[in-house]
Amino acid sequence: MLNYVNEKMKSYLKDAERVLGYSDVDLETRFKVVRTKENNFGNFYADLLKSYFNTDVAIINNGAIRSDEIIKAGPITY
């Protein structure tokens, strides 16, 4: 089991370094903000979903945002 978990972790860590996008501004994901009002990360996330699924609208539950930090401007990794 340990070998299996170690192999999965290697794969995960490799994927975690993959750049998904880039932001010119800091993105807000602190719980006290995303749980109470519109924020730029929620908008960014919805825009990603719209693009990925080729839709006109995307609605997300900001409770799904679990980072609780400010993501600094620059590359965004998995």
mmCIF file of the N, C-alpha and C atoms, coordinates in Angstrom:
data_MODEL
# 
_entry.id   MODEL 
# 
loop_
_atom_site.group_PDB 
_atom_site.id 
_atom_site.type_symbol 
_atom_site.label_atom_id 
_atom_site.label_alt_id 
_atom_site.label_comp_id 
_atom_site.label_asym_id 
_atom_site.label_entity_id 
_atom_site.label_seq_id 
_atom_site.pdbx_PDB_ins_code 
_atom_site.Cartn_x 
_atom_site.Cartn_y 
_atom_site.Cartn_z 
_atom_site.occupancy 
_atom_site.B_iso_or_equiv 
_atom_site.pdbx_formal_charge 
_atom_site.auth_seq_id 
_atom_site.auth_comp_id 
_atom_site.auth_asym_id 
_atom_site.auth_atom_id 
_atom_site.pdbx_PDB_model_num 
ATOM 1   N N  . MET A 1 1  ? 0.823   -1.176 0.000   1.00 0.00 ? 1  MET A N  1 
ATOM 2   C CA . MET A 1 1  ? 0.000   0.000  0.000   1.00 0.00 ? 1  MET A CA 1 
ATOM 3   C C  . MET A 1 1  ? 0.879   1.255  0.000   1.00 0.00 ? 1  MET A C  1 
ATOM 4   N N  . LEU A 1 2  ? 1.954   1.219  0.781   1.00 0.00 ? 2  LEU A N  1 
ATOM 5   C CA . LEU A 1 2  ? 2.842   2.376  0.837   1.00 0.00 ? 2  LEU A CA 1 
ATOM 6   C C  . LEU A 1 2  ? 3.427   2.684  -0.537  1.00 0.00 ? 2  LEU A C  1 
ATOM 7   N N  . ASN A 1 3  ? 3.819   1.652  -1.285  1.00 0.00 ? 3  ASN A N  1 
ATOM 8   C CA . ASN A 1 3  ? 4.344   1.869  -2.638  1.00 0.00 ? 3  ASN A CA 1 
ATOM 9   C C  . ASN A 1 3  ? 3.291   2.506  -3.539  1.00 0.00 ? 3  ASN A C  1 
ATOM 10  N N  . TYR A 1 4  ? 2.070   2.043  -3.426  1.00 0.00 ? 4  TYR A N  1 
ATOM 11  C CA . TYR A 1 4  ? 0.970   2.586  -4.219  1.00 0.00 ? 4  TYR A CA 1 
ATOM 12  C C  . TYR A 1 4  ? 0.767   4.068  -3.902  1.00 0.00 ? 4  TYR A C  1 
ATOM 13  N N  . VAL A 1 5  ? 0.713   4.392  -2.618  1.00 0.00 ? 5  VAL A N  1 
ATOM 14  C CA . VAL A 1 5  ? 0.514   5.781  -2.199  1.00 0.00 ? 5  VAL A CA 1 
ATOM 15  C C  . VAL A 1 5  ? 1.677   6.646  -2.667  1.00 0.00 ? 5  VAL A C  1 
ATOM 16  N N  . ASN A 1 6  ? 2.900   6.153  -2.543  1.00 0.00 ? 6  ASN A N  1 
ATOM 17  C CA . ASN A 1 6  ? 4.072   6.920  -2.977  1.00 0.00 ? 6  ASN A CA 1 
ATOM 18  C C  . ASN A 1 6  ? 4.027   7.214  -4.475  1.00 0.00 ? 6  ASN A C  1 
ATOM 19  N N  . GLU A 1 7  ? 3.611   6.244  -5.274  1.00 0.00 ? 7  GLU A N  1 
ATOM 20  C CA . GLU A 1 7  ? 3.498   6.458  -6.717  1.00 0.00 ? 7  GLU A CA 1 
ATOM 21  C C  . GLU A 1 7  ? 2.421   7.491  -7.030  1.00 0.00 ? 7  GLU A C  1 
ATOM 22  N N  . LYS A 1 8  ? 1.299   7.417  -6.346  1.00 0.00 ? 8  LYS A N  1 
ATOM 23  C CA . LYS A 1 8  ? 0.224   8.394  -6.563  1.00 0.00 ? 8  LYS A CA 1 
ATOM 24  C C  . LYS A 1 8  ? 0.678   9.793  -6.151  1.00 0.00 ? 8  LYS A C  1 
ATOM 25  N N  . MET A 1 9  ? 1.436   9.893  -5.068  1.00 0.00 ? 9  MET A N  1 
ATOM 26  C CA . MET A 1 9  ? 1.937   11.193 -4.622  1.00 0.00 ? 9  MET A CA 1 
ATOM 27  C C  . MET A 1 9  ? 2.902   11.784 -5.646  1.00 0.00 ? 9  MET A C  1 
ATOM 28  N N  . LYS A 1 10 ? 3.745   10.965 -6.238  1.00 0.00 ? 10 LYS A N  1 
ATOM 29  C CA . LYS A 1 10 ? 4.657   11.450 -7.274  1.00 0.00 ? 10 LYS A CA 1 
ATOM 30  C C  . LYS A 1 10 ? 3.865   12.049 -8.427  1.00 0.00 ? 10 LYS A C  1 
ATOM 31  N N  . SER A 1 11 ? 2.838   11.351 -8.839  1.00 0.00 ? 11 SER A N  1 
ATOM 32  C CA . SER A 1 11 ? 1.992   11.826 -9.932  1.00 0.00 ? 11 SER A CA 1 
ATOM 33  C C  . SER A 1 11 ? 1.287   13.126 -9.544  1.00 0.00 ? 11 SER A C  1 
ATOM 34  N N  . TYR A 1 12 ? 0.761   13.164 -8.332  1.00 0.00 ? 12 TYR A N  1 
ATOM 35  C CA . TYR A 1 12 ? 0.066   14.364 -7.853  1.00 0.00 ? 12 TYR A CA 1 
ATOM 36  C C  . TYR A 1 12 ? 1.018   15.553 -7.799  1.00 0.00 ? 12 TYR A C  1 
ATOM 37  N N  . LEU A 1 13 ? 2.194   15.367 -7.230  1.00 0.00 ? 13 LEU A N  1 
ATOM 38  C CA . LEU A 1 13 ? 3.143   16.471 -7.095  1.00 0.00 ? 13 LEU A CA 1 
ATOM 39  C C  . LEU A 1 13 ? 3.593   16.989 -8.455  1.00 0.00 ? 13 LEU A C  1 
ATOM 40  N N  . LYS A 1 14 ? 3.728   16.070 -9.426  1.00 0.00 ? 14 LYS A N  1 
ATOM 41  C CA . LYS A 1 14 ? 4.080   16.500 -10.778 1.00 0.00 ? 14 LYS A CA 1 
ATOM 42  C C  . LYS A 1 14 ? 2.954   17.366 -11.356 1.00 0.00 ? 14 LYS A C  1 
ATOM 43  N N  . ASP A 1 15 ? 1.719   16.926 -11.187 1.00 0.00 ? 15 ASP A N  1 
ATOM 44  C CA . ASP A 1 15 ? 0.571   17.692 -11.670 1.00 0.00 ? 15 ASP A CA 1 
ATOM 45  C C  . ASP A 1 15 ? 0.431   19.017 -10.931 1.00 0.00 ? 15 ASP A C  1 
ATOM 46  N N  . ALA A 1 16 ? 0.749   19.037 -9.643  1.00 0.00 ? 16 ALA A N  1 
ATOM 47  C CA . ALA A 1 16 ? 0.582   20.240 -8.828  1.00 0.00 ? 16 ALA A CA 1 
ATOM 48  C C  . ALA A 1 16 ? 1.463   21.383 -9.316  1.00 0.00 ? 16 ALA A C  1 
ATOM 49  N N  . GLU A 1 17 ? 2.543   21.074 -10.000 1.00 0.00 ? 17 GLU A N  1 
ATOM 50  C CA . GLU A 1 17 ? 3.443   22.107 -10.510 1.00 0.00 ? 17 GLU A CA 1 
ATOM 51  C C  . GLU A 1 17 ? 3.019   22.630 -11.879 1.00 0.00 ? 17 GLU A C  1 
ATOM 52  N N  . ARG A 1 18 ? 2.053   21.977 -12.498 1.00 0.00 ? 18 ARG A N  1 
ATOM 53  C CA . ARG A 1 18 ? 1.613   22.372 -13.837 1.00 0.00 ? 18 ARG A CA 1 
ATOM 54  C C  . ARG A 1 18 ? 0.900   23.721 -13.786 1.00 0.00 ? 18 ARG A C  1 
ATOM 55  N N  . VAL A 1 19 ? 1.306   24.625 -14.641 1.00 0.00 ? 19 VAL A N  1 
ATOM 56  C CA . VAL A 1 19 ? 0.696   25.964 -14.691 1.00 0.00 ? 19 VAL A CA 1 
ATOM 57  C C  . VAL A 1 19 ? -0.622  25.882 -15.446 1.00 0.00 ? 19 VAL A C  1 
ATOM 58  N N  . LEU A 1 20 ? -1.687  26.345 -14.793 1.00 0.00 ? 20 LEU A N  1 
ATOM 59  C CA . LEU A 1 20 ? -3.023  26.344 -15.394 1.00 0.00 ? 20 LEU A CA 1 
ATOM 60  C C  . LEU A 1 20 ? -3.375  27.685 -16.020 1.00 0.00 ? 20 LEU A C  1 
ATOM 61  N N  . GLY A 1 21 ? -2.767  28.725 -15.503 1.00 0.00 ? 21 GLY A N  1 
ATOM 62  C CA . GLY A 1 21 ? -3.080  30.053 -15.996 1.00 0.00 ? 21 GLY A CA 1 
ATOM 63  C C  . GLY A 1 21 ? -2.185  31.077 -15.340 1.00 0.00 ? 21 GLY A C  1 
ATOM 64  N N  . TYR A 1 22 ? -2.518  32.335 -15.564 1.00 0.00 ? 22 TYR A N  1 
ATOM 65  C CA . TYR A 1 22 ? -1.712  33.428 -15.046 1.00 0.00 ? 22 TYR A CA 1 
ATOM 66  C C  . TYR A 1 22 ? -2.646  34.564 -14.649 1.00 0.00 ? 22 TYR A C  1 
ATOM 67  N N  . SER A 1 23 ? -2.331  35.210 -13.548 1.00 0.00 ? 23 SER A N  1 
ATOM 68  C CA . SER A 1 23 ? -3.130  36.361 -13.120 1.00 0.00 ? 23 SER A CA 1 
ATOM 69  C C  . SER A 1 23 ? -2.222  37.575 -12.946 1.00 0.00 ? 23 SER A C  1 
ATOM 70  N N  . ASP A 1 24 ? -2.704  38.707 -13.402 1.00 0.00 ? 24 ASP A N  1 
ATOM 71  C CA . ASP A 1 24 ? -1.969  39.964 -13.240 1.00 0.00 ? 24 ASP A CA 1 
ATOM 72  C C  . ASP A 1 24 ? -2.213  40.599 -11.871 1.00 0.00 ? 24 ASP A C  1 
ATOM 73  N N  . VAL A 1 25 ? -3.209  40.093 -11.146 1.00 0.00 ? 25 VAL A N  1 
ATOM 74  C CA . VAL A 1 25 ? -3.563  40.656 -9.839  1.00 0.00 ? 25 VAL A CA 1 
ATOM 75  C C  . VAL A 1 25 ? -3.613  39.544 -8.792  1.00 0.00 ? 25 VAL A C  1 
ATOM 76  N N  . ASP A 1 26 ? -3.468  39.919 -7.521  1.00 0.00 ? 26 ASP A N  1 
ATOM 77  C CA . ASP A 1 26 ? -3.663  38.962 -6.435  1.00 0.00 ? 26 ASP A CA 1 
ATOM 78  C C  . ASP A 1 26 ? -5.117  38.489 -6.455  1.00 0.00 ? 26 ASP A C  1 
ATOM 79  N N  . LEU A 1 27 ? -5.324  37.210 -6.154  1.00 0.00 ? 27 LEU A N  1 
ATOM 80  C CA . LEU A 1 27 ? -6.678  36.651 -6.146  1.00 0.00 ? 27 LEU A CA 1 
ATOM 81  C C  . LEU A 1 27 ? -7.097  36.354 -4.708  1.00 0.00 ? 27 LEU A C  1 
ATOM 82  N N  . GLU A 1 28 ? -8.283  36.784 -4.356  1.00 0.00 ? 28 GLU A N  1 
ATOM 83  C CA . GLU A 1 28 ? -8.802  36.672 -3.002  1.00 0.00 ? 28 GLU A CA 1 
ATOM 84  C C  . GLU A 1 28 ? -9.499  35.336 -2.776  1.00 0.00 ? 28 GLU A C  1 
ATOM 85  N N  . THR A 1 29 ? -9.001  34.536 -1.834  1.00 0.00 ? 29 THR A N  1 
ATOM 86  C CA . THR A 1 29 ? -9.675  33.278 -1.499  1.00 0.00 ? 29 THR A CA 1 
ATOM 87  C C  . THR A 1 29 ? -9.846  33.109 0.004   1.00 0.00 ? 29 THR A C  1 
ATOM 88  N N  . ARG A 1 30 ? -9.654  34.189 0.778   1.00 0.00 ? 30 ARG A N  1 
ATOM 89  C CA . ARG A 1 30 ? -9.827  34.062 2.234   1.00 0.00 ? 30 ARG A CA 1 
ATOM 90  C C  . ARG A 1 30 ? -11.292 33.803 2.552   1.00 0.00 ? 30 ARG A C  1 
ATOM 91  N N  . PHE A 1 31 ? -11.524 32.870 3.481   1.00 0.00 ? 31 PHE A N  1 
ATOM 92  C CA . PHE A 1 31 ? -12.881 32.450 3.825   1.00 0.00 ? 31 PHE A CA 1 
ATOM 93  C C  . PHE A 1 31 ? -13.771 33.630 4.203   1.00 0.00 ? 31 PHE A C  1 
ATOM 94  N N  . LYS A 1 32 ? -13.242 34.574 4.986   1.00 0.00 ? 32 LYS A N  1 
ATOM 95  C CA . LYS A 1 32 ? -14.083 35.691 5.444   1.00 0.00 ? 32 LYS A CA 1 
ATOM 96  C C  . LYS A 1 32 ? -14.570 36.561 4.294   1.00 0.00 ? 32 LYS A C  1 
ATOM 97  N N  . VAL A 1 33 ? -13.901 36.484 3.161   1.00 0.00 ? 33 VAL A N  1 
ATOM 98  C CA . VAL A 1 33 ? -14.317 37.265 1.994   1.00 0.00 ? 33 VAL A CA 1 
ATOM 99  C C  . VAL A 1 33 ? -15.172 36.417 1.056   1.00 0.00 ? 33 VAL A C  1 
ATOM 100 N N  . VAL A 1 34 ? -14.675 35.236 0.677   1.00 0.00 ? 34 VAL A N  1 
ATOM 101 C CA . VAL A 1 34 ? -15.403 34.444 -0.323  1.00 0.00 ? 34 VAL A CA 1 
ATOM 102 C C  . VAL A 1 34 ? -16.742 33.938 0.191   1.00 0.00 ? 34 VAL A C  1 
ATOM 103 N N  . ARG A 1 35 ? -16.905 33.849 1.508   1.00 0.00 ? 35 ARG A N  1 
ATOM 104 C CA . ARG A 1 35 ? -18.173 33.386 2.060   1.00 0.00 ? 35 ARG A CA 1 
ATOM 105 C C  . ARG A 1 35 ? -19.203 34.509 2.191   1.00 0.00 ? 35 ARG A C  1 
ATOM 106 N N  . THR A 1 36 ? -18.779 35.755 1.979   1.00 0.00 ? 36 THR A N  1 
ATOM 107 C CA . THR A 1 36 ? -19.690 36.862 2.266   1.00 0.00 ? 36 THR A CA 1 
ATOM 108 C C  . THR A 1 36 ? -19.969 37.796 1.100   1.00 0.00 ? 36 THR A C  1 
ATOM 109 N N  . LYS A 1 37 ? -19.120 37.773 0.062   1.00 0.00 ? 37 LYS A N  1 
ATOM 110 C CA . LYS A 1 37 ? -19.361 38.706 -1.033  1.00 0.00 ? 37 LYS A CA 1 
ATOM 111 C C  . LYS A 1 37 ? -18.677 38.246 -2.310  1.00 0.00 ? 37 LYS A C  1 
ATOM 112 N N  . GLU A 1 38 ? -19.057 38.887 -3.381  1.00 0.00 ? 38 GLU A N  1 
ATOM 113 C CA . GLU A 1 38 ? -18.421 38.605 -4.669  1.00 0.00 ? 38 GLU A CA 1 
ATOM 114 C C  . GLU A 1 38 ? -16.930 38.923 -4.560  1.00 0.00 ? 38 GLU A C  1 
ATOM 115 N N  . ASN A 1 39 ? -16.115 38.146 -5.275  1.00 0.00 ? 39 ASN A N  1 
ATOM 116 C CA . ASN A 1 39 ? -14.667 38.369 -5.210  1.00 0.00 ? 39 ASN A CA 1 
ATOM 117 C C  . ASN A 1 39 ? -14.028 37.990 -6.535  1.00 0.00 ? 39 ASN A C  1 
ATOM 118 N N  . ASN A 1 40 ? -12.804 38.440 -6.727  1.00 0.00 ? 40 ASN A N  1 
ATOM 119 C CA . ASN A 1 40 ? -12.166 38.239 -8.024  1.00 0.00 ? 40 ASN A CA 1 
ATOM 120 C C  . ASN A 1 40 ? -11.811 36.779 -8.305  1.00 0.00 ? 40 ASN A C  1 
ATOM 121 N N  . PHE A 1 41 ? -11.525 35.967 -7.278  1.00 0.00 ? 41 PHE A N  1 
ATOM 122 C CA . PHE A 1 41 ? -11.239 34.564 -7.549  1.00 0.00 ? 41 PHE A CA 1 
ATOM 123 C C  . PHE A 1 41 ? -12.510 33.828 -7.982  1.00 0.00 ? 41 PHE A C  1 
ATOM 124 N N  . GLY A 1 42 ? -13.626 34.119 -7.333  1.00 0.00 ? 42 GLY A N  1 
ATOM 125 C CA . GLY A 1 42 ? -14.888 33.513 -7.732  1.00 0.00 ? 42 GLY A CA 1 
ATOM 126 C C  . GLY A 1 42 ? -15.230 33.845 -9.174  1.00 0.00 ? 42 GLY A C  1 
ATOM 127 N N  . ASN A 1 43 ? -15.003 35.097 -9.565  1.00 0.00 ? 43 ASN A N  1 
ATOM 128 C CA . ASN A 1 43 ? -15.246 35.503 -10.949 1.00 0.00 ? 43 ASN A CA 1 
ATOM 129 C C  . ASN A 1 43 ? -14.293 34.790 -11.909 1.00 0.00 ? 43 ASN A C  1 
ATOM 130 N N  . PHE A 1 44 ? -13.033 34.691 -11.512 1.00 0.00 ? 44 PHE A N  1 
ATOM 131 C CA . PHE A 1 44 ? -12.027 33.997 -12.321 1.00 0.00 ? 44 PHE A CA 1 
ATOM 132 C C  . PHE A 1 44 ? -12.415 32.526 -12.503 1.00 0.00 ? 44 PHE A C  1 
ATOM 133 N N  . TYR A 1 45 ? -12.825 31.889 -11.414 1.00 0.00 ? 45 TYR A N  1 
ATOM 134 C CA . TYR A 1 45 ? -13.216 30.487 -11.437 1.00 0.00 ? 45 TYR A CA 1 
ATOM 135 C C  . TYR A 1 45 ? -14.434 30.284 -12.353 1.00 0.00 ? 45 TYR A C  1 
ATOM 136 N N  . ALA A 1 46 ? -15.418 31.147 -12.232 1.00 0.00 ? 46 ALA A N  1 
ATOM 137 C CA . ALA A 1 46 ? -16.602 31.053 -13.089 1.00 0.00 ? 46 ALA A CA 1 
ATOM 138 C C  . ALA A 1 46 ? -16.225 31.255 -14.560 1.00 0.00 ? 46 ALA A C  1 
ATOM 139 N N  . ASP A 1 47 ? -15.332 32.193 -14.833 1.00 0.00 ? 47 ASP A N  1 
ATOM 140 C CA . ASP A 1 47 ? -14.879 32.407 -16.215 1.00 0.00 ? 47 ASP A CA 1 
ATOM 141 C C  . ASP A 1 47 ? -14.162 31.173 -16.764 1.00 0.00 ? 47 ASP A C  1 
ATOM 142 N N  . LEU A 1 48 ? -13.370 30.518 -15.913 1.00 0.00 ? 48 LEU A N  1 
ATOM 143 C CA . LEU A 1 48 ? -12.710 29.279 -16.343 1.00 0.00 ? 48 LEU A CA 1 
ATOM 144 C C  . LEU A 1 48 ? -13.731 28.209 -16.711 1.00 0.00 ? 48 LEU A C  1 
ATOM 145 N N  . LEU A 1 49 ? -14.751 28.062 -15.873 1.00 0.00 ? 49 LEU A N  1 
ATOM 146 C CA . LEU A 1 49 ? -15.796 27.065 -16.148 1.00 0.00 ? 49 LEU A CA 1 
ATOM 147 C C  . LEU A 1 49 ? -16.538 27.388 -17.441 1.00 0.00 ? 49 LEU A C  1 
ATOM 148 N N  . LYS A 1 50 ? -16.861 28.668 -17.637 1.00 0.00 ? 50 LYS A N  1 
ATOM 149 C CA . LYS A 1 50 ? -17.534 29.067 -18.876 1.00 0.00 ? 50 LYS A CA 1 
ATOM 150 C C  . LYS A 1 50 ? -16.689 28.716 -20.096 1.00 0.00 ? 50 LYS A C  1 
ATOM 151 N N  . SER A 1 51 ? -15.407 28.984 -20.000 1.00 0.00 ? 51 SER A N  1 
ATOM 152 C CA . SER A 1 51 ? -14.510 28.701 -21.118 1.00 0.00 ? 51 SER A CA 1 
ATOM 153 C C  . SER A 1 51 ? -14.380 27.200 -21.356 1.00 0.00 ? 51 SER A C  1 
ATOM 154 N N  . TYR A 1 52 ? -14.172 26.452 -20.282 1.00 0.00 ? 52 TYR A N  1 
ATOM 155 C CA . TYR A 1 52 ? -13.963 25.003 -20.398 1.00 0.00 ? 52 TYR A CA 1 
ATOM 156 C C  . TYR A 1 52 ? -15.190 24.309 -20.978 1.00 0.00 ? 52 TYR A C  1 
ATOM 157 N N  . PHE A 1 53 ? -16.371 24.680 -20.484 1.00 0.00 ? 53 PHE A N  1 
ATOM 158 C CA . PHE A 1 53 ? -17.599 24.017 -20.927 1.00 0.00 ? 53 PHE A CA 1 
ATOM 159 C C  . PHE A 1 53 ? -18.297 24.736 -22.073 1.00 0.00 ? 53 PHE A C  1 
ATOM 160 N N  . ASN A 1 54 ? -17.693 25.829 -22.562 1.00 0.00 ? 54 ASN A N  1 
ATOM 161 C CA . ASN A 1 54 ? -18.228 26.593 -23.680 1.00 0.00 ? 54 ASN A CA 1 
ATOM 162 C C  . ASN A 1 54 ? -19.695 26.966 -23.448 1.00 0.00 ? 54 ASN A C  1 
ATOM 163 N N  . THR A 1 55 ? -19.933 27.638 -22.308 1.00 0.00 ? 55 THR A N  1 
ATOM 164 C CA . THR A 1 55 ? -21.283 28.063 -21.947 1.00 0.00 ? 55 THR A CA 1 
ATOM 165 C C  . THR A 1 55 ? -21.328 29.580 -21.837 1.00 0.00 ? 55 THR A C  1 
ATOM 166 N N  . ASP A 1 56 ? -22.533 30.110 -21.767 1.00 0.00 ? 56 ASP A N  1 
ATOM 167 C CA . ASP A 1 56 ? -22.707 31.545 -21.579 1.00 0.00 ? 56 ASP A CA 1 
ATOM 168 C C  . ASP A 1 56 ? -22.683 31.945 -20.108 1.00 0.00 ? 56 ASP A C  1 
ATOM 169 N N  . VAL A 1 57 ? -23.002 30.990 -19.217 1.00 0.00 ? 57 VAL A N  1 
ATOM 170 C CA . VAL A 1 57 ? -23.124 31.274 -17.791 1.00 0.00 ? 57 VAL A CA 1 
ATOM 171 C C  . VAL A 1 57 ? -22.492 30.148 -16.992 1.00 0.00 ? 57 VAL A C  1 
ATOM 172 N N  . ALA A 1 58 ? -21.878 30.502 -15.873 1.00 0.00 ? 58 ALA A N  1 
ATOM 173 C CA . ALA A 1 58 ? -21.389 29.507 -14.920 1.00 0.00 ? 58 ALA A CA 1 
ATOM 174 C C  . ALA A 1 58 ? -21.690 30.021 -13.521 1.00 0.00 ? 58 ALA A C  1 
ATOM 175 N N  . ILE A 1 59 ? -22.257 29.165 -12.707 1.00 0.00 ? 59 ILE A N  1 
ATOM 176 C CA . ILE A 1 59 ? -22.559 29.516 -11.317 1.00 0.00 ? 59 ILE A CA 1 
ATOM 177 C C  . ILE A 1 59 ? -21.781 28.556 -10.428 1.00 0.00 ? 59 ILE A C  1 
ATOM 178 N N  . ILE A 1 60 ? -21.079 29.120 -9.462  1.00 0.00 ? 60 ILE A N  1 
ATOM 179 C CA . ILE A 1 60 ? -20.326 28.275 -8.529  1.00 0.00 ? 60 ILE A CA 1 
ATOM 180 C C  . ILE A 1 60 ? -20.736 28.599 -7.104  1.00 0.00 ? 60 ILE A C  1 
ATOM 181 N N  . ASN A 1 61 ? -20.537 27.657 -6.231  1.00 0.00 ? 61 ASN A N  1 
ATOM 182 C CA . ASN A 1 61 ? -20.741 27.839 -4.804  1.00 0.00 ? 61 ASN A CA 1 
ATOM 183 C C  . ASN A 1 61 ? -19.394 28.255 -4.221  1.00 0.00 ? 61 ASN A C  1 
ATOM 184 N N  . ASN A 1 62 ? -19.267 29.481 -3.748  1.00 0.00 ? 62 ASN A N  1 
ATOM 185 C CA . ASN A 1 62 ? -17.980 29.925 -3.226  1.00 0.00 ? 62 ASN A CA 1 
ATOM 186 C C  . ASN A 1 62 ? -17.531 29.141 -2.007  1.00 0.00 ? 62 ASN A C  1 
ATOM 187 N N  . GLY A 1 63 ? -18.429 28.367 -1.407  1.00 0.00 ? 63 GLY A N  1 
ATOM 188 C CA . GLY A 1 63 ? -18.020 27.472 -0.325  1.00 0.00 ? 63 GLY A CA 1 
ATOM 189 C C  . GLY A 1 63 ? -17.065 26.397 -0.800  1.00 0.00 ? 63 GLY A C  1 
ATOM 190 N N  . ALA A 1 64 ? -17.016 26.180 -2.114  1.00 0.00 ? 64 ALA A N  1 
ATOM 191 C CA . ALA A 1 64 ? -16.098 25.194 -2.677  1.00 0.00 ? 64 ALA A CA 1 
ATOM 192 C C  . ALA A 1 64 ? -14.665 25.729 -2.760  1.00 0.00 ? 64 ALA A C  1 
ATOM 193 N N  . ILE A 1 65 ? -14.494 27.038 -2.580  1.00 0.00 ? 65 ILE A N  1 
ATOM 194 C CA . ILE A 1 65 ? -13.153 27.628 -2.606  1.00 0.00 ? 65 ILE A CA 1 
ATOM 195 C C  . ILE A 1 65 ? -12.525 27.393 -1.240  1.00 0.00 ? 65 ILE A C  1 
ATOM 196 N N  . ARG A 1 66 ? -11.448 26.606 -1.193  1.00 0.00 ? 66 ARG A N  1 
ATOM 197 C CA . ARG A 1 66 ? -10.881 26.155 0.074   1.00 0.00 ? 66 ARG A CA 1 
ATOM 198 C C  . ARG A 1 66 ? -9.467  26.643 0.348   1.00 0.00 ? 66 ARG A C  1 
ATOM 199 N N  . SER A 1 67 ? -9.001  27.617 -0.343  1.00 0.00 ? 67 SER A N  1 
ATOM 200 C CA . SER A 1 67 ? -7.609  28.034 -0.208  1.00 0.00 ? 67 SER A CA 1 
ATOM 201 C C  . SER A 1 67 ? -7.343  28.865 1.051   1.00 0.00 ? 67 SER A C  1 
ATOM 202 N N  . ASP A 1 68 ? -8.244  29.765 1.425   1.00 0.00 ? 68 ASP A N  1 
ATOM 203 C CA . ASP A 1 68 ? -8.135  30.638 2.591   1.00 0.00 ? 68 ASP A CA 1 
ATOM 204 C C  . ASP A 1 68 ? -6.837  31.434 2.624   1.00 0.00 ? 68 ASP A C  1 
ATOM 205 N N  . GLU A 1 69 ? -6.509  32.046 1.505   1.00 0.00 ? 69 GLU A N  1 
ATOM 206 C CA . GLU A 1 69 ? -5.315  32.881 1.414   1.00 0.00 ? 69 GLU A CA 1 
ATOM 207 C C  . GLU A 1 69 ? -5.476  33.851 0.246   1.00 0.00 ? 69 GLU A C  1 
ATOM 208 N N  . ILE A 1 70 ? -4.531  34.717 0.096   1.00 0.00 ? 70 ILE A N  1 
ATOM 209 C CA . ILE A 1 70 ? -4.468  35.554 -1.098  1.00 0.00 ? 70 ILE A CA 1 
ATOM 210 C C  . ILE A 1 70 ? -3.448  34.912 -2.023  1.00 0.00 ? 70 ILE A C  1 
ATOM 211 N N  . ILE A 1 71 ? -3.898  34.527 -3.214  1.00 0.00 ? 71 ILE A N  1 
ATOM 212 C CA . ILE A 1 71 ? -3.007  33.929 -4.201  1.00 0.00 ? 71 ILE A CA 1 
ATOM 213 C C  . ILE A 1 71 ? -2.315  35.077 -4.925  1.00 0.00 ? 71 ILE A C  1 
ATOM 214 N N  . LYS A 1 72 ? -1.019  35.121 -4.813  1.00 0.00 ? 72 LYS A N  1 
ATOM 215 C CA . LYS A 1 72 ? -0.249  36.225 -5.389  1.00 0.00 ? 72 LYS A CA 1 
ATOM 216 C C  . LYS A 1 72 ? -0.317  36.213 -6.918  1.00 0.00 ? 72 LYS A C  1 
ATOM 217 N N  . ALA A 1 73 ? -0.260  37.390 -7.504  1.00 0.00 ? 73 ALA A N  1 
ATOM 218 C CA . ALA A 1 73 ? -0.257  37.535 -8.953  1.00 0.00 ? 73 ALA A CA 1 
ATOM 219 C C  . ALA A 1 73 ? 0.898   36.708 -9.543  1.00 0.00 ? 73 ALA A C  1 
ATOM 220 N N  . GLY A 1 74 ? 0.655   36.164 -10.717 1.00 0.00 ? 74 GLY A N  1 
ATOM 221 C CA . GLY A 1 74 ? 1.668   35.351 -11.389 1.00 0.00 ? 74 GLY A CA 1 
ATOM 222 C C  . GLY A 1 74 ? 1.062   34.054 -11.858 1.00 0.00 ? 74 GLY A C  1 
ATOM 223 N N  . PRO A 1 75 ? 1.908   33.036 -12.081 1.00 0.00 ? 75 PRO A N  1 
ATOM 224 C CA . PRO A 1 75 ? 1.404   31.762 -12.567 1.00 0.00 ? 75 PRO A CA 1 
ATOM 225 C C  . PRO A 1 75 ? 0.495   31.094 -11.525 1.00 0.00 ? 75 PRO A C  1 
ATOM 226 N N  . ILE A 1 76 ? -0.555  30.466 -12.018 1.00 0.00 ? 76 ILE A N  1 
ATOM 227 C CA . ILE A 1 76 ? -1.464  29.718 -11.147 1.00 0.00 ? 76 ILE A CA 1 
ATOM 228 C C  . ILE A 1 76 ? -1.264  28.246 -11.461 1.00 0.00 ? 76 ILE A C  1 
ATOM 229 N N  . THR A 1 77 ? -0.885  27.499 -10.438 1.00 0.00 ? 77 THR A N  1 
ATOM 230 C CA . THR A 1 77 ? -0.632  26.075 -10.628 1.00 0.00 ? 77 THR A CA 1 
ATOM 231 C C  . THR A 1 77 ? -1.796  25.255 -10.100 1.00 0.00 ? 77 THR A C  1 
ATOM 232 N N  . TYR A 1 78 ? -1.857  24.015 -10.528 1.00 0.00 ? 78 TYR A N  1 
ATOM 233 C CA . TYR A 1 78 ? -2.898  23.086 -10.106 1.00 0.00 ? 78 TYR A CA 1 
ATOM 234 C C  . TYR A 1 78 ? -2.913  23.003 -8.599  1.00 0.00 ? 78 TYR A C  1 
# 
